[in-house]
């Protein structure tokens, strides 16, 4: 067996047994990128922000549904993405949650679909604030139920 091949096998075995971080920068070989790539694939995905980065904005009525709202920290800035988590009660039979930042007419606003985030217990919504940001801008939330009923309500940006 050639020296390069033997070193590659030793490197792979060491990486699997001890963890790639502990090995530092591996010697130049053809096997090193494959081992590094393999290690990255097995790392668990991390949430983009921890729940502690959210501020409880309280409960609000969206139509006939009372939801709890958590918002990301920081000021609303025109052209920047903002974050909102909408916790809908289980009995609301929610089909989808959408939202936008701006006015009730959605003028100059991009409507975003919220994705359910189990670790947050609600729908995570990320929307970009319009530029320019109207002084009267708020978060608008649209909850569509399985039966087809759609409820719309708003939450202050700050």
Buried (B, 14 or more C-beta within 10 A) or exposed (E): EEEEEEBBEEBBEBBEEEEBEEBEEBEEBEBBEBBBEEBEEEEEEEEEEEEEEBEEBEEBEBBEBEBBBBBBEEEBEEEEEBBBBBEBEEEBEBEBBBBBBBBEEBEBBEEBEBEBBEEBEBBBBBBBBBEEBBEEBBBBBBBBBEEEBEBBBBBEBE
